[in-house]
Amino acid sequence: MQTSMRRKGNCWDNAPMESFFGTLKTESLHHYRFATREQARQMIFEYIEVFYNRTRRHAKIGNQIPADFAKQFYANSQIAA
């Protein structure tokens, strides 16, 4: 990966990822101690794939679940095409 920062002090490019990592830490990782990296990897995968994408509602997409929003988006784009 290559960063996309344009100039010194421009934090807007990184804001969405910083927000996500903050949410990940607050809602999941701070509650556990991991003995191995594999345990941490599994918890992060479960948080993103099970909770964040399929259970947690997101205000930016009208309080919908991301998986449902994606299905609706692709269904509407199929109809328009």
Secondary structure in CASP SS format (residue, H / E / C, confidence):
PFRMAT SS
TARGET T0000
AUTHOR 0000-0000-0000
METHOD secondary structure of the structure
MODEL  1
M C 1.00
Q C 1.00
T C 1.00
S C 1.00
M C 1.00
R C 1.00
R C 1.00
K C 1.00
G C 1.00
N C 1.00
C C 1.00
W C 1.00
D C 1.00
N C 1.00
A H 1.00
P H 1.00
M H 1.00
E H 1.00
S H 1.00
F H 1.00
F H 1.00
G H 1.00
T H 1.00
L H 1.00
K H 1.00
T H 1.00
E H 1.00
S C 1.00
L H 1.00
H H 1.00
H H 1.00
Y C 1.00
R C 1.00
F C 1.00
A C 1.00
T C 1.00
R H 1.00
E H 1.00
Q H 1.00
A H 1.00
R H 1.00
Q H 1.00
M H 1.00
I H 1.00
F H 1.00
E H 1.00
Y H 1.00
I H 1.00
E H 1.00
V H 1.00
F H 1.00
Y H 1.00
N C 1.00
R C 1.00
T C 1.00
R C 1.00
R C 1.00
H E 1.00
A H 1.00
K H 1.00
I H 1.00
G C 1.00
N C 1.00
Q E 1.00
I C 1.00
P H 1.00
A H 1.00
D H 1.00
F H 1.00
A H 1.00
K H 1.00
Q H 1.00
F H 1.00
Y H 1.00
A H 1.00
N H 1.00
S H 1.00
Q H 1.00
I H 1.00
A H 1.00
A C 1.00
END
